[in-house]
Amino acid sequence: MERNPIVYILASAKHGTLYIGVTSNLAKRLHEHREGLIKGFTSRYGLTRLVHFESFEDMTSAILREKQLKKWRRDWKLNLIEATNPSWIDLAEGLGLGTAIPQR
């Protein structure tokens, strides 16, 4: 996957805990989250399932969108995810990035 600014949402499960992030290399960032290489919120809550992502032309636009989404109410975020991913499947598999590591 070539480098391009992406805002992404990870989830622990359907309607579970959510994390919103931004990256220029989604494959690398997902690997870091899934292997627990990034200590903190995502590793503490087992957030490994990619449930939503948006691509942008530049990092400035991506960061603005990330900040916007982080300010949204939870129900708005759930609606955003369910508009394109109603089953909350792990979208990483469709991108050739493999599926989330099953939670213990």
URMOQUI-V440588 format. One record per backbone hydrogen bond with DSSP energy under -1.0 kcal/mol. NH is the residue of the N-H (numbers start at 1). CO is the residue of the C=O. Records with the same first field share a line. If there is no record, write none. Layout:
# URMOQUI-V440588
NH: CO ; CO
This chain:
# URMOQUI-V440588
4: 24
6: 23
7: 54
8: 21
9: 52
10: 19
11: 49
12: 17
16: 13
19: 10
21: 8
23: 6
29: 25
30: 26
31: 27
32: 28
33: 29
34: 30
35: 31
36: 33
37: 32
44: 40
45: 41
47: 42
48: 46
49: 11
51: 9
52: 9
54: 7
56: 5
62: 58
63: 59
64: 60
65: 61
66: 62
67: 63
68: 64
69: 65
70: 66
71: 67
77: 73
78: 74
79: 75
80: 76
81: 77
82: 78
83: 79
85: 81
88: 85
91: 50
93: 90
96: 93
97: 92
